């Protein structure tokens, strides 16, 4: 069992696919490509019976959270269950690494494994689930990520789609609905205390308009 905490700033922008290609050429010269290239991200988002987290986001609440279960490979034995909190302009992501068996149990409504873990995050997640948090939407997309020598992380997310086939989460048989146009890319700029000036200079052409982009909200808006 592993617990990860990440406290950072996070800014999101929607840019054309052509701009992503142009920007990637510049980032290739100064940053490192994470995972060696594109990889896929698949998440189940949970919410309360009255959709507290969805409406907090829609209402622009400055203090809010999301609960999600995330994988990067359907064959991996590891998954992350995360509470991602927003506090004004800061993000705190707390991640609990669990095995596939536990992840599947949580999807199916069995949370007892969380009580066997001797840590506060597992217990907080258990309380949310016991108080009615249930799977609401699956969001999947392709991601290209760049990392620097500090905490800076630049990601491009595209081919964003959604599903409610929760019982197919660990298969390739999910029925999806596309959420974005093929030409749309979500650019995310993430860093700890500051963004290095040379990276900021590269990005400035592509980040003129900050947008409050939530893949969870995008997926829920259509159901």
N, C-alpha and C positions, 0 to 999 in steps of 0.2 A: 504494500500500500504506500502511495506517495501523495503528498499534499504540496501543491504549488500555489504561490501567491504572486500576482503581478499587479503593481500599482502604476498607472501610466495615464498620459494624455492620449486621446484618440480622436482623430478628425477624419471625416468621410466625404467623398466627392464622387459624383457620377460623371464619367468622362467617356468619350467615344473610343471604340476599339483601336482606331488609327492612332489616337493620342497615346494609348497604352504602348503600342509598338514603338513609337517615337521616344517615349519616356524610358522604356526598357533599354533602349540603345545607350542612353546616357547613364542609367543606373548600373549597367553592366561594367562600366569603367571604374566605379567607385565603391560598389557594394557587392556582397556575395549572394549568389542565388541559393536560397534555402531548398533543401530536399532535392537539389539537382535539376529542378524543373517543375512543371505543373503537377499538382496533386489534388485529390478530391477531398472535400469536407462534407460530412453528413451529420446532421444534428436533429434530435428531437427536442422541441421546446415544451416545457410544462407550464401550466398556469392554474390559478385557483378557479373554483367553480364560477365565480363572478368575473373572471378575467382581470384581476387586479393589475397584473404587470402590463398587460396590453393597454389598459386604459391609462395607467400612469405614464406610459410612453406617449400615447396619443395626446394626453393632456399636458405634456411638457414638464412633468414633475421633475424637480432638480435632484431629488433623491429617489431612486428606483432600482429595480433589480430584474434579472432574468435567470431562470433555472433551465439548464439544458444538459443533455447527454450527447457526447460527441465522439465520433470515430473518424479515422482517416483510411481505414482498410477493413473491409467486411470480414477478412480472414484473421485479423489481429486478435490476440487474446486480451488486449487492453483497450479500455475506453476511459473517457474523462466525464465525470459529472461535475458541473460547474455552477457556481453562483457568480454572476457578473453584475456587480453593483456600480451605479453611477452616483457620484457625489459632486454636484455642481459640474465643473468641467473635468473632473478626474474620474478615472475608471479603476476599480479594484476587481480583479478576476481571481477567484479562489477555485482551484481545481483539485478534485479528488480522483486519483487514478484507481480504477477497479478492474477486475477481470471480466471477461465476456459473460460468464455465468451470472455474476451479480448484475451486470448491465441488463441482461435479458430478464432477470427477475424483476428489476425495477420497472422495466417497460410493461411487464405483465401484472404489476400491482403488488409485488411481494418486496417489502423493504427491510425485512428482518436482518439481512446481512449488514446493513448500515449500523445496527445496534451493536454488532460484534466488533466494530472498529473503534479503537480507543482514541478518538479525536473529536474536537468540537465541530468541525465542518460536517462530518458524517452525521452527527446528531442534529445539526441545524437543517440539513437536507431531509433527514428522516421526519422531522417535525413538519416541514412544509408538505411533504408527501402524505403524511398521516392526516393533515388538515385539508386534504382534498385536491392538492396539486396533481393534475393528470396530463398525459400527452395531448397536445393541441395541434401540432403541425410538425412535419419533417421538412427541413430545408437542406438542400444539397447544392453544391456549386464546385467549380474548378477554381483553384487558387495558385497564383504565382507569388512567391514571397522573396523579399530581399532583406538581408540583415547586415548590420554594420559592426564595427568594433565596440560600439557602446550599446545602449538599449534600443536604438532606432530600428524600426521594422516597417517596411513598406510592402503592402500587399495589393494585389489585383484580383478581384473576384468576378467571375463571369459564368455564363450558362447557369444562372440561378433558377432553381425550380423548387416545387413544393409537392407534398403528398400527405395523405392521411392513412396510408397503408402501414400502420405501426407494426403489425405482425410480420411484415416483410423487411424490417429494418436491417437485418443481417443477410439480406439476399440481393440479387440483381433483378428481382421481379417486381419492383415498385412501379406503380402507375403514377406518373408525374404530370404536372401542369407547369409550363414555362412561366416564369415570373418577369423576365426581362427580355428585351430585344437582343438579337445576336450582336448588335453593335454597341451595346451598353456594358460598361465595366465599372464596378465600384472600387475606387481607389481609397485605401485606408492608410493613414499616416499615424504611426504609433511611436511614442517615445516616453522616456521617464521624466527627467527634469527639464531638458531643453533639446531642441532639434539643431543639429550641427549646421552652422551657416552655409557651408558648401552644399549640403543636401537641400536646405531651404531655397537656395538660389536655383538649383535644378528644378525644383517642384513649382516655383512660383507661377510659371506660365500655365500650369494645369490645375491650380488650386485657388482660382480667383473667387469661387463661390462655394462656401461650406454648405453642406446639406445634412439634415438629420435623417440619415438612412438607417433603417432597421429591417433586416431581412425577416425577422420574426413578424413584424407588423405588416410588411409587404405580403407575407404568406397568409396571415389571418384576415386581411382586408377583403379577400375574395370569398371567404367562407361565411 
